[in-house]
Amino acid sequence: MGGAAQEMIRRGWALAAVFLTTACVSYAASPSPERVRLPELEGPYTLPSEMCGGYFIVDGWLNGTGPWPLLLDSGAGRTVLDPTVREAAGIRWRADSLRIGEFEAFRFGAGELEMTALSSALGREIVGILGHPVFAGVLMTWDPKNRAILLERGELDRGMDGVFPARDDSRPWVGSVIGGDTLWVLIDTGSSRGLTLRNPERLDYLSPLTPTGARERFDGTHLVTSGRLATDARIGPLVVATPVVNNSVSVDLVGQEILEYARITFDQRNDLIRFERVNGDPSMLIPSPPVRSSGYAVRPGPSGAEVIHLFDGLAPEGIEVGDVIVSVNGVRWTERGCPGARPSDGDTPPTVEIQRGDSIFIRTIPVHILHGPPGGDRF
């Protein structure tokens, strides 16, 4: 999902260490200003949406059919829809229209992707991912602190505070400095993690890269290694204190754990991004939280989460590859809903119900806190 599921994504489900990231392939087709419609307002239009963990989900009408639950993802260069939705809406390679509240977009590309696994990882049904280019004809602001997506006409001024050039692409990339390297990093609201890099082993670490979990992507489940960088990182104007770095499957990206400290406006037509700090002084360092790991990785399914890997030195006793987690703290997998806030380090270890063949048993799972900031929690 650009990233998408992420760590059952942020509460007791984090114990299963599955992260959603939905970043998809790039795609050039995007609605121009003439192919979008906004209501006439004095200020920005607030797009009707709900938050599921750190993700924004909207009810969209495609070619007059719906409403369909669709996930917004700046890391997705193309819209993708479940085959059932494409068939119901009569979409082959292009959607003729999309309506979300009073916002409308017309004639944009739409690919196909089966959404069952991503829905299962998220804990809430989605039937499609709206790619970043759908909103290319308007200014789009992500405001996670106020749980809002804002749309308006106009363009950014290159001379404004916090405005940075973006790479010319269907997805938003910003110049960054990480471990002494200068590189383009994707602003990926579809990733629940912080900083994720393609070649993290080349950098210096305060705590070394170790296996910690898994992520659920549009192309399957992938194991994750994480470590805490020895130096601060700058992503556009955002400076992150000795960030935790995760290995990437495809591109260098930054996700929700860091982006939640900023209000971000995308001007796709002019390849500009504006960053506004929402918590504290703009000059303050952004903290990077430690990693919570249960010691195993899972693959989400419609009725439970299958254990697919055990991590040396961290795996709890009594858990085997092939076990299926069917509930956590008494909440059934099929009933858990959207994740809540990120759990604190002091949370009580979760109790999981596990199915192994025809047997059902209960285990209390210790949660390991890894890659903490130097000197403890200094933020």
RORORO-586968 format. One record per residue (C-alpha): residue number from 1; x, y, z. Coordinates in nm, 2 decimals. Each point is the difference from the previous one (the first is absolute). Layout:
REM residues N
NUM_X_Y_Z
...
This chain:
REM residues 379
1_0.00_0.00_0.00
2_0.24_0.24_-0.04
3_0.07_-0.10_0.16
4_-0.34_-0.19_0.19
5_-0.07_-0.31_0.39
6_0.22_0.10_0.24
7_0.07_-0.18_0.32
8_-0.35_-0.10_0.05
9_0.06_0.33_-0.01
10_0.05_0.19_0.32
11_-0.17_-0.16_0.30
12_0.00_-0.35_0.15
13_0.00_-0.13_-0.36
14_0.35_0.15_-0.02
15_0.11_-0.32_0.17
16_-0.04_-0.18_-0.32
17_0.24_0.24_-0.17
18_-0.17_0.03_-0.33
19_0.02_0.35_-0.17
20_-0.21_0.12_-0.29
21_0.17_0.18_-0.28
22_-0.17_0.07_-0.33
23_0.25_0.18_-0.22
24_-0.09_-0.10_-0.35
25_0.16_0.04_-0.35
26_0.02_0.34_-0.15
27_-0.26_0.10_-0.25
28_0.00_0.33_-0.20
29_-0.37_0.05_-0.06
30_-0.15_0.26_0.24
31_-0.30_0.23_0.00
32_0.09_0.36_-0.11
33_-0.17_0.30_0.16
34_-0.26_-0.02_-0.28
35_-0.09_-0.36_0.11
36_-0.07_0.06_0.36
37_-0.29_0.18_0.17
38_-0.01_0.16_0.34
39_-0.29_0.20_0.17
40_0.03_0.37_0.00
41_0.13_0.09_0.34
42_0.20_0.29_0.16
43_0.24_-0.25_0.16
44_0.12_-0.36_-0.06
45_-0.25_-0.28_-0.04
46_0.02_-0.27_0.27
47_-0.02_-0.34_-0.18
48_-0.24_-0.23_0.19
49_0.22_-0.27_0.14
50_0.06_-0.22_0.30
51_0.33_-0.11_0.16
52_0.09_-0.36_0.06
53_0.32_0.01_0.20
54_0.21_0.24_-0.20
55_-0.18_-0.06_-0.33
56_-0.27_0.22_-0.16
57_-0.29_-0.19_-0.15
58_-0.28_0.15_-0.22
59_-0.33_-0.11_-0.14
60_0.03_0.04_-0.38
61_-0.24_-0.03_-0.28
62_0.16_-0.14_-0.31
63_-0.18_0.04_-0.33
64_-0.32_0.06_0.20
65_0.03_-0.32_0.20
66_0.07_-0.02_0.37
67_0.08_0.11_0.26
68_0.32_-0.19_0.01
69_0.26_0.02_0.29
70_0.32_0.13_-0.15
71_0.33_0.06_0.16
72_0.20_0.32_-0.08
73_0.37_-0.05_-0.05
74_0.26_0.26_-0.11
75_0.24_-0.29_-0.07
76_-0.22_-0.15_-0.26
77_0.08_0.12_-0.35
78_-0.31_-0.16_-0.14
79_-0.36_-0.08_0.12
80_-0.07_-0.37_0.04
81_-0.34_-0.16_0.06
82_-0.12_-0.35_0.10
83_-0.12_-0.20_-0.30
84_-0.35_0.00_0.14
85_-0.01_0.38_0.01
86_0.14_0.03_-0.35
87_-0.27_-0.23_-0.13
88_-0.28_0.16_0.19
89_0.11_0.35_-0.12
90_0.07_-0.10_-0.35
91_0.36_0.10_0.02
92_0.26_-0.16_-0.23
93_0.31_0.23_-0.02
94_-0.15_0.33_0.10
95_-0.26_0.14_0.24
96_-0.22_0.26_-0.16
97_-0.10_0.16_0.32
98_0.06_0.00_0.38
99_-0.21_0.18_0.26
100_0.10_0.05_0.36
101_-0.25_0.23_0.17
102_0.01_0.31_-0.22
103_0.34_-0.07_-0.15
104_0.00_-0.16_-0.35
105_0.27_-0.12_-0.23
106_-0.03_-0.13_-0.35
107_0.18_-0.23_-0.24
108_0.29_-0.15_0.19
109_0.18_-0.34_-0.03
110_-0.10_-0.28_0.23
111_0.17_-0.34_0.03
112_-0.10_-0.32_0.17
113_0.10_-0.15_0.34
114_-0.17_-0.25_0.22
115_-0.06_0.18_0.34
116_-0.08_-0.29_0.24
117_0.35_-0.02_0.16
118_0.04_0.37_0.04
119_-0.35_0.03_0.15
120_0.08_-0.28_0.24
121_0.33_0.16_0.11
122_-0.17_0.34_0.05
123_-0.30_-0.14_0.20
124_-0.24_0.19_-0.22
125_-0.13_-0.07_-0.35
126_0.14_0.19_-0.29
127_-0.07_-0.07_-0.37
128_0.25_0.23_-0.16
129_0.29_0.24_0.04
130_-0.02_0.35_-0.14
131_0.33_0.10_-0.16
132_0.16_0.33_0.06
133_-0.06_0.12_-0.36
134_-0.38_0.00_0.05
135_0.05_0.33_0.19
136_0.25_0.16_-0.24
137_-0.25_0.27_-0.10
138_-0.03_0.15_0.35
139_0.21_0.09_0.30
140_-0.03_-0.29_0.24
141_0.09_0.04_0.37
142_0.05_-0.30_0.24
143_-0.07_0.11_0.36
144_0.02_-0.31_0.21
145_-0.01_0.19_0.33
146_-0.34_0.14_-0.08
147_-0.10_-0.32_-0.18
148_-0.08_0.19_-0.32
149_0.08_0.01_-0.38
150_-0.04_0.34_-0.15
151_-0.04_0.09_-0.37
152_0.01_0.34_-0.17
153_0.08_0.17_-0.32
154_0.32_0.19_-0.04
155_0.38_-0.07_0.01
156_0.28_0.03_0.25
157_0.26_0.29_-0.01
158_0.35_-0.12_-0.03
159_0.11_0.28_0.23
160_-0.23_-0.11_0.29
161_0.14_-0.13_0.32
162_0.01_-0.38_0.01
163_-0.05_-0.04_-0.38
164_0.24_-0.25_-0.16
165_0.04_-0.12_-0.36
166_-0.13_-0.35_-0.07
167_0.14_-0.24_-0.26
168_-0.19_0.01_-0.33
169_-0.20_-0.33_0.04
170_-0.35_-0.12_0.06
171_0.09_-0.05_0.37
172_0.15_0.26_0.25
173_0.37_-0.03_0.05
174_0.20_0.26_0.21
175_0.38_0.05_0.03
176_0.14_-0.15_0.32
177_0.33_-0.05_0.17
178_0.03_-0.34_0.18
179_0.33_-0.13_0.14
180_0.19_0.25_-0.20
181_-0.17_-0.11_-0.33
182_-0.22_0.24_-0.20
183_-0.30_-0.18_-0.15
184_-0.36_0.04_-0.10
185_-0.24_-0.14_0.25
186_-0.37_-0.09_-0.07
187_-0.26_0.17_0.22
188_-0.21_-0.31_0.06
189_-0.31_0.05_0.20
190_-0.08_-0.37_-0.07
191_0.28_-0.12_0.22
192_-0.05_-0.01_0.38
193_0.37_-0.02_0.07
194_0.25_0.28_0.01
195_0.31_-0.01_-0.22
196_0.04_-0.29_-0.24
197_0.30_-0.04_-0.23
198_0.10_-0.23_-0.28
199_0.37_-0.05_0.11
200_0.00_0.06_0.38
201_0.30_-0.22_0.06
202_0.24_0.26_-0.14
203_-0.07_0.24_0.29
204_0.14_0.02_0.35
205_-0.23_-0.10_0.29
206_-0.03_0.05_0.38
207_-0.18_-0.33_0.01
208_0.05_-0.24_-0.28
209_-0.25_-0.12_-0.26
210_-0.20_-0.30_0.13
211_-0.31_-0.18_-0.11
212_-0.30_0.16_0.18
213_-0.32_-0.08_-0.20
214_-0.17_0.00_-0.34
215_-0.19_0.23_-0.23
216_-0.30_-0.08_-0.22
217_0.03_0.16_-0.34
218_-0.20_-0.01_-0.32
219_0.25_-0.27_-0.12
220_0.00_-0.22_0.32
221_0.15_-0.03_0.34
222_0.36_0.10_0.06
223_0.23_-0.04_0.30
224_0.13_0.33_0.16
225_0.33_0.08_0.15
226_0.05_0.31_0.21
227_0.28_0.19_0.17
228_0.06_0.35_0.16
229_0.21_0.23_-0.21
230_0.31_0.15_0.16
231_-0.07_0.35_-0.14
232_-0.30_0.23_-0.05
233_-0.18_0.00_-0.33
234_-0.15_0.29_-0.19
235_-0.31_-0.06_-0.22
236_-0.08_0.32_-0.18
237_-0.01_0.24_0.30
238_-0.08_-0.27_0.25
239_0.30_-0.10_0.22
240_-0.05_-0.34_0.17
241_0.22_-0.09_0.30
242_0.20_-0.32_-0.06
243_-0.29_-0.17_-0.18
244_-0.09_-0.36_0.00
245_0.06_-0.12_-0.36
246_-0.19_-0.30_-0.16
247_0.10_-0.19_-0.31
248_-0.20_0.08_-0.31
249_-0.13_-0.24_-0.26
250_0.00_0.26_-0.28
251_0.07_0.37_0.07
252_0.13_0.25_0.26
253_-0.30_0.13_0.19
254_-0.12_0.18_0.31
255_-0.33_-0.10_0.17
256_-0.25_0.09_0.26
257_0.22_-0.02_0.31
258_0.19_0.30_-0.12
259_-0.26_0.17_-0.22
260_-0.25_0.03_0.29
261_0.22_0.29_0.12
262_-0.08_0.20_-0.31
263_-0.28_0.15_-0.20
264_0.09_-0.07_-0.36
265_-0.14_0.17_-0.32
266_0.06_-0.14_-0.34
267_0.01_0.21_-0.31
268_0.04_-0.27_-0.27
269_-0.03_0.24_-0.30
270_0.30_0.20_0.11
271_0.19_-0.28_0.18
272_0.01_0.17_0.34
273_-0.07_-0.12_0.35
274_-0.06_0.22_0.31
275_0.08_-0.13_0.35
276_-0.14_0.16_0.31
277_0.09_-0.13_0.34
278_-0.30_-0.06_0.22
279_0.16_-0.11_0.33
280_0.25_0.22_0.17
281_0.25_0.25_-0.14
282_0.09_-0.06_-0.37
283_0.37_-0.02_0.10
284_-0.06_-0.29_0.24
285_0.12_-0.35_-0.09
286_-0.27_-0.25_-0.08
287_0.02_-0.31_0.22
288_0.01_-0.35_-0.15
289_-0.17_-0.26_0.22
290_0.16_-0.33_0.09
291_-0.12_-0.32_-0.17
292_-0.24_-0.23_0.17
293_0.03_-0.37_-0.10
294_-0.17_-0.31_0.11
295_0.28_-0.22_-0.13
296_-0.18_-0.13_-0.30
297_-0.16_0.11_-0.33
298_-0.34_-0.08_-0.13
299_-0.19_0.00_-0.32
300_-0.35_0.14_0.04
301_-0.30_-0.20_-0.13
302_-0.38_0.04_0.02
303_-0.04_-0.20_0.32
304_0.34_0.04_0.17
305_0.37_0.07_-0.03
306_0.23_-0.29_-0.09
307_0.34_0.00_0.16
308_0.25_-0.02_-0.29
309_0.34_0.07_0.17
310_0.16_-0.01_0.35
311_0.28_0.24_0.09
312_0.31_-0.15_0.17
313_0.02_0.11_0.37
314_-0.34_0.17_-0.01
315_-0.25_-0.27_-0.08
316_-0.24_-0.09_0.29
317_-0.02_-0.35_0.14
318_-0.28_-0.21_-0.13
319_-0.04_0.18_-0.34
320_0.07_-0.19_-0.32
321_0.01_0.09_-0.37
322_-0.35_-0.09_-0.14
323_-0.19_0.10_0.31
324_-0.30_0.23_-0.06
325_-0.08_0.29_0.24
326_-0.38_0.02_0.02
327_-0.04_0.26_0.28
328_0.20_0.25_0.20
329_-0.10_0.10_0.36
330_-0.34_-0.17_-0.07
331_-0.07_0.19_-0.32
332_-0.06_-0.23_-0.30
333_0.22_0.07_-0.30
334_-0.32_0.05_-0.22
335_-0.14_0.25_0.25
336_0.31_0.22_0.09
337_-0.08_0.30_-0.22
338_0.24_0.29_-0.07
339_0.31_0.03_0.22
340_0.01_0.26_0.27
341_0.29_0.20_0.13
342_0.35_-0.14_0.01
343_0.04_-0.19_0.33
344_0.24_0.12_0.26
345_0.31_-0.19_0.12
346_-0.17_-0.08_0.33
347_-0.30_-0.19_-0.15
348_-0.09_-0.33_0.15
349_0.12_-0.29_-0.22
350_-0.29_-0.11_-0.22
351_-0.17_-0.33_0.03
352_-0.06_-0.18_-0.33
353_-0.22_-0.29_-0.09
354_0.17_-0.24_-0.24
355_-0.13_-0.27_-0.22
356_0.24_-0.29_-0.09
357_-0.18_-0.26_-0.21
358_-0.30_-0.10_0.20
359_0.14_0.14_0.33
360_-0.07_0.34_0.15
361_0.23_0.14_0.28
362_0.08_0.33_0.17
363_0.34_0.17_0.03
364_0.11_0.32_0.16
365_0.25_0.16_-0.23
366_0.29_0.22_0.13
367_0.06_0.31_-0.22
368_0.36_0.09_-0.06
369_0.09_0.37_-0.01
370_0.29_0.03_-0.25
371_0.21_0.29_-0.13
372_-0.09_0.25_0.27
373_0.14_0.35_-0.03
374_0.35_0.06_0.15
375_-0.02_0.09_0.37
376_-0.35_-0.12_0.02
377_-0.31_0.20_-0.09
378_0.14_0.35_-0.04
379_-0.30_0.15_-0.16
